[in-house]
């Protein structure tokens, strides 16, 4: 599958204040050592999470069941984003696959700890560490 880079920009306008803010999400994916790496940059929220969901569904539909989501450049994650990641995990597990995360940012890790999802996802410091951990389980 060719490398894909997708940029999404959502224009959010606050009508009462007359200012506008842009919510960006950049998605990229590539294969490394037989595992599909999904690079995510920006904010995963109610506006942008559907794009990540679409990409994860597409990858699973194309036979990629070993995924690593690299969240090192994620600036914000809300409950919708968490739901997308859990949904992706369920999809790959239906094919005896895995979905691991790369995240070292304390503000994002705190969300996984509070929700108990550190017990559900493999969370690693680097993509290479995630790949090594996945290989050692086989």
Helices and strands as residue ranges (DSSP letters): E 4-14, E 19-32, E 35-44, H 49-61, E 66-77, H 79-93, E 98-102, H 106-115, G 117-119, E 122-124, H 127-136
